[in-house]
Amino acid sequence: MASPAFADRPDPLAGHPQALRPLTADLVAAVLGNRGYDVVADDDGDLVGRWDDSLIWFLRQGTLGELLQVRTLTAPTFGIEHVPPLYAFCNSWNHDQLWPKAFVHVDDDGRARVCGEVITDLERGVTPHQLDQLLDCGITAGCQLAAAVGLLPGGTPG
């Protein structure tokens, strides 16, 4: 089941299930839609969905769009004075956890947030099953990071 925004295009999940195919926004949307996840294209055409209070983007990076990036923006915001403890949290997280890579982002308004990302190079292609597993990993790991950030002192709900 494809996302409504992609409903008028050919089904990217059709064909042999073990055949490698290029990473496309249509394929990502179809795999997420097949799981029942609701995602939309933002103003830049990037796919984004909400898991609890956090946003997760599904981005294609690289010259040919061959890099899959699942980026989580956790909901709590923190004052600029909390940046050093947030750096310490991210360093500890990155030491103890394989995914996602955690980092601190300071918005233009001076509020800090913790983000996470999982990046996979799919230059040679991907099967829908492989993509499903990669997306599930990125979403699950991003939600685990978001839950841990939600327990940090000083955060304001997003």
BELCOR-V126944 format. One record per pair of residues at least 12 apart in sequence whose ideal C-beta (glycine too) atoms are under 10 Angstrom apart, sorted by the first residue. I is the first residue (numbers start at 1). J is the second residue. D is the distance in Angstrom with one decimal. If there is no record, write none. Layout:
i;j;d
I;J;D
I;J;D
This chain:
i;j;d
1;13;9.1
1;30;7.8
1;32;9.8
1;33;4.8
1;34;5.9
1;35;9.2
1;36;7.8
2;26;7.4
2;27;9.8
2;29;6.0
2;30;4.8
2;31;9.6
2;32;9.4
2;33;5.1
2;34;8.3
3;25;9.5
3;26;8.9
3;28;9.3
3;29;4.2
3;30;7.5
3;32;7.1
3;33;4.8
3;37;8.8
3;38;7.8
3;39;5.9
3;40;7.5
3;41;8.3
3;47;7.9
3;49;9.7
4;29;9.5
4;33;8.7
4;38;9.5
4;40;8.9
5;25;9.3
5;26;9.6
5;29;7.0
5;33;9.8
5;39;8.7
5;40;6.7
5;41;5.6
5;45;9.8
5;47;8.9
6;24;9.7
6;25;7.7
6;26;5.2
6;27;9.5
6;28;9.6
6;29;4.9
6;30;6.9
6;33;7.9
6;39;10.0
6;41;8.8
6;47;9.7
7;29;9.8
7;33;9.4
9;24;9.7
9;25;10.0
9;26;5.7
9;29;9.3
9;30;9.2
10;26;8.2
11;26;8.9
11;30;6.9
12;24;6.6
12;25;9.4
12;26;4.6
12;27;4.3
12;28;8.8
12;29;8.0
12;30;4.6
12;31;8.3
12;128;7.8
12;131;9.8
13;26;9.6
13;27;7.7
13;30;5.0
13;31;7.3
13;33;9.2
13;34;6.6
13;128;5.3
13;131;9.8
13;132;9.9
14;30;9.4
14;128;9.7
15;127;9.9
15;128;9.0
16;127;8.8
17;127;6.5
17;128;6.4
17;129;6.4
18;127;5.7
18;128;9.4
18;129;7.8
18;130;9.4
19;125;8.3
19;127;6.7
19;128;9.2
20;122;8.9
20;124;6.4
20;125;3.1
20;126;6.4
20;127;6.2
20;130;8.6
21;122;9.6
21;125;5.5
21;126;6.7
21;127;7.3
21;128;7.8
21;131;8.8
22;60;9.9
22;64;8.0
22;65;8.0
22;66;7.6
22;122;8.1
22;123;9.4
22;124;9.5
22;125;5.8
22;126;8.1
23;60;5.9
23;61;10.0
23;62;9.0
23;64;8.7
23;65;6.2
23;66;5.9
23;67;8.0
23;68;5.8
23;120;9.0
23;121;9.7
23;122;4.6
23;123;8.8
23;125;7.5
23;126;5.9
23;131;7.5
23;134;9.8
24;60;7.7
24;65;7.5
24;126;10.0
25;39;10.0
25;41;7.6
25;45;7.1
25;46;8.1
25;47;6.3
25;58;8.2
25;59;9.5
25;60;6.6
25;65;8.3
27;60;9.9
27;122;10.0
27;126;7.7
27;127;9.9
27;128;7.0
27;131;6.4
28;46;10.0
28;47;5.9
28;58;5.1
28;59;9.2
28;60;7.6
28;68;7.5
28;70;9.6
28;126;9.8
28;131;7.0
28;134;9.7
28;135;7.2
29;41;8.2
29;47;6.0
29;58;8.2
30;128;7.5
30;131;9.1
31;58;9.4
31;126;9.4
31;128;5.7
31;129;8.9
31;130;9.6
31;131;5.0
31;132;5.1
31;133;9.7
31;134;9.1
31;135;6.0
31;136;9.3
32;47;7.3
32;49;7.1
32;56;9.9
32;58;7.1
32;131;9.3
32;132;8.8
32;135;6.3
32;136;9.8
32;139;8.8
34;128;7.8
34;132;7.4
35;132;7.1
35;135;7.9
35;136;7.7
35;139;9.0
37;49;5.7
37;50;9.8
37;51;8.5
37;56;9.3
37;58;9.7
37;135;8.5
37;136;9.9
37;139;7.9
38;50;8.0
39;56;8.5
39;57;9.2
39;58;6.8
42;55;9.5
42;57;7.8
44;57;9.6
44;59;9.2
45;60;9.7
46;58;7.2
46;59;5.4
46;60;8.2
46;69;9.6
46;71;9.3
47;59;7.9
47;60;9.1
48;71;9.2
48;73;9.1
49;139;8.4
50;75;9.5
51;72;8.0
51;75;9.8
51;139;6.4
51;140;9.4
51;142;7.1
51;143;5.4
51;146;7.4
52;74;9.6
52;75;7.4
52;143;6.9
52;146;6.7
52;147;8.2
52;150;8.7
52;158;10.0
53;74;8.2
53;75;3.6
53;76;8.3
53;146;7.5
53;150;8.1
53;157;6.9
53;158;5.4
54;72;5.7
54;73;6.2
54;74;5.1
54;75;5.1
54;76;9.2
54;113;9.8
54;114;9.9
54;115;9.6
54;116;9.2
54;139;10.0
54;142;6.9
54;143;7.1
54;145;8.5
54;146;4.3
54;147;9.2
54;149;8.6
54;150;8.9
54;158;7.6
55;71;8.6
55;72;7.4
55;73;4.6
55;74;8.8
55;75;8.1
55;115;9.8
55;142;9.5
55;146;9.6
55;158;8.7
56;70;6.4
56;71;6.9
56;72;5.1
56;73;7.6
56;116;9.1
56;117;9.9
56;135;9.4
56;138;7.3
56;139;6.0
56;142;5.4
56;143;8.3
56;146;9.0
57;69;7.5
57;70;7.4
57;71;4.6
57;72;8.0
57;73;7.5
57;115;9.7
57;117;9.0
57;138;9.9
57;142;9.8
58;70;5.9
58;71;8.2
58;135;7.0
58;138;7.9
58;139;9.1
59;71;6.3
59;117;8.9
59;119;9.1
60;122;9.0
61;119;7.4
61;121;9.6
62;119;9.6
62;121;7.7
62;122;8.9
62;123;7.7
63;123;9.8
64;122;9.8
64;123;7.4
65;122;9.2
66;120;9.5
66;121;6.6
66;122;5.4
66;123;4.4
66;124;8.5
66;125;8.7
66;126;9.4
67;119;6.0
67;120;7.1
67;121;5.7
67;122;7.1
67;123;8.1
68;118;8.2
68;119;7.0
68;120;4.7
68;121;8.1
68;122;5.6
68;126;7.8
68;131;7.6
68;134;6.2
68;135;8.0
68;138;8.0
69;117;5.8
69;118;7.4
69;119;4.9
69;120;8.1
69;138;8.4
70;99;9.1
70;100;7.4
70;116;8.6
70;117;6.6
70;118;4.7
70;119;7.9
70;120;8.4
70;134;7.6
70;135;6.5
70;136;9.7
70;137;7.9
70;138;2.8
70;139;6.8
70;140;9.9
70;141;8.2
70;142;6.5
71;100;8.2
71;101;9.8
71;115;6.3
71;116;7.2
71;117;4.5
71;118;8.2
71;119;8.8
71;138;8.3
71;142;7.9
72;100;6.3
72;102;9.0
72;114;8.7
72;115;6.3
72;116;4.3
72;117;7.1
72;118;8.7
72;138;7.8
72;139;8.2
72;141;8.0
72;142;3.1
72;143;7.6
72;144;9.5
72;145;6.1
72;146;6.2
72;149;9.4
73;105;7.9
73;113;6.2
73;114;8.6
73;115;5.5
73;116;8.6
73;117;9.9
73;142;8.9
73;146;8.8
73;158;8.3
74;102;9.0
74;105;9.8
74;113;6.1
74;114;4.9
74;115;6.9
74;116;7.3
74;142;8.2
74;143;9.5
74;145;6.5
74;146;4.4
74;147;8.9
74;148;8.8
74;149;4.4
74;150;7.3
74;152;9.5
74;155;8.8
74;158;7.6
75;113;8.2
75;114;9.8
75;146;6.7
75;149;8.0
75;150;7.1
75;155;8.4
75;156;9.3
75;157;6.3
75;158;3.2
76;111;9.8
76;112;9.5
76;113;7.3
76;114;7.8
76;146;8.5
76;149;5.8
76;150;5.9
76;151;9.4
76;152;7.0
76;154;8.5
76;155;3.1
76;156;6.3
76;157;6.2
76;158;5.9
77;107;7.8
77;109;9.1
77;110;9.8
77;111;4.3
77;112;6.8
77;113;5.6
77;114;9.7
77;154;9.7
77;155;6.8
77;156;5.1
77;157;8.3
77;158;6.0
78;104;8.7
78;106;9.3
78;111;6.8
78;112;4.5
78;113;7.2
78;114;8.2
78;149;9.1
78;152;7.6
78;153;9.3
78;154;5.4
78;155;5.5
78;156;7.3
79;110;7.6
79;111;7.1
79;112;7.2
79;154;6.8
79;155;9.4
79;156;8.3
80;106;6.8
80;109;9.9
80;110;5.1
80;111;7.7
80;112;6.3
81;112;9.1
81;154;8.1
82;104;9.2
82;111;9.6
82;112;6.1
82;152;8.1
82;153;8.3
82;154;4.7
82;155;7.9
83;104;6.1
83;106;6.7
83;110;9.9
83;112;5.2
84;104;9.5
85;104;9.9
85;112;9.9
85;152;7.6
85;153;8.2
85;154;7.6
86;102;9.2
86;103;9.3
86;104;4.7
86;105;9.7
86;106;9.4
86;112;5.8
86;113;8.6
86;114;6.0
86;149;8.5
86;152;7.5
86;154;8.9
86;155;9.4
87;102;9.9
87;103;8.9
87;104;5.8
87;112;9.6
87;114;9.8
89;102;7.5
89;104;8.5
89;114;7.1
89;145;9.9
89;148;7.9
89;149;7.5
89;152;6.3
90;102;4.2
90;103;5.7
90;104;5.9
90;114;6.5
90;115;9.2
90;116;9.0
90;145;9.4
90;149;9.4
91;103;9.9
92;148;9.9
93;114;8.5
93;116;8.3
93;144;9.6
93;145;6.9
93;148;7.0
93;149;9.0
94;116;9.7
97;116;9.2
97;141;7.6
97;144;7.8
97;145;7.8
97;148;9.0
98;118;9.3
98;137;9.6
98;141;8.1
99;116;7.8
99;117;8.8
99;118;5.0
99;119;9.8
99;137;6.4
99;138;7.4
99;140;8.6
99;141;4.0
99;142;8.5
99;144;8.7
99;145;8.6
100;115;8.5
100;116;3.3
100;117;5.4
100;118;4.8
100;119;9.0
100;137;9.0
100;138;6.9
100;139;9.9
100;140;9.6
100;141;4.7
100;142;5.6
100;143;9.9
100;144;8.4
100;145;5.7
100;146;9.9
101;115;9.0
101;116;6.5
101;117;5.5
101;118;7.4
101;119;7.9
101;141;9.6
101;145;9.5
102;114;5.9
102;115;7.2
102;116;5.0
102;117;8.5
102;141;9.8
102;142;9.8
102;145;5.8
102;148;8.8
102;149;8.3
103;115;5.6
103;116;7.7
103;117;7.8
111;156;8.1
111;158;9.7
112;154;9.6
112;155;9.5
113;149;8.3
113;155;9.1
113;158;7.9
114;145;7.0
114;146;8.3
114;148;8.7
114;149;4.6
114;150;9.9
114;152;8.0
114;155;9.1
115;142;9.1
115;145;8.6
115;146;9.9
115;149;9.5
116;138;8.7
116;141;6.9
116;142;5.2
116;143;9.5
116;144;8.8
116;145;4.3
116;146;7.8
116;148;9.8
116;149;8.8
117;138;8.1
117;141;9.5
117;142;8.2
117;145;9.7
118;134;7.6
118;135;9.3
118;137;6.4
118;138;4.2
118;139;9.1
118;140;9.8
118;141;6.1
118;142;7.5
119;138;9.0
120;134;5.4
120;135;9.7
120;137;8.8
120;138;8.4
122;134;8.1
146;158;9.7
